[in-house]
Amino acid sequence: MAKLKLDLHDIYNKGDKIEQELNNIIEEAVEKKIKTVEIIPGKGSGQLKKRVLKFLDQPHIKKQYHRINKDKDNFGRVFVYFKK
């Protein structure tokens, strides 16, 4: 099963770059009909994860995916699942 992965560790302090990378990965998943995107905001203070979840909750983004799953075994990971 094809899956895309976005690790935000390298750009955690570059606000506009974070949004751009999140937009890019969502668009790529939709275009290529990828079923799962793994986003790694890291564990840290949790602020980056909150930012990722807030981004995913925007209406124009939310309508593009089926559901999200916050990894219960790894706080620093979020999965985004897409419909076919």
LINRA-V763849 format. One record per backbone hydrogen bond with DSSP energy under -1.0 kcal/mol. NH is the residue of the N-H (numbers start at 1). CO is the residue of the C=O. Records with the same first field share a line. If there is no record, write none. Layout:
NH=CO ; CO
This chain:
4=36
6=38
8=40
14=11
18=14
19=15
20=16
21=17
22=18
23=19
24=20
25=21
26=22
27=23
28=24
29=25
30=26
31=27
32=28
34=29
37=80
38=4
39=78
40=6
42=76
50=46
51=47
52=48
53=49
54=50
55=51
56=52
57=53
58=55
61=58
62=58
63=59
64=61
66=81
67=81
69=79
71=77
77=74
78=39
79=69
80=37
81=67
82=35
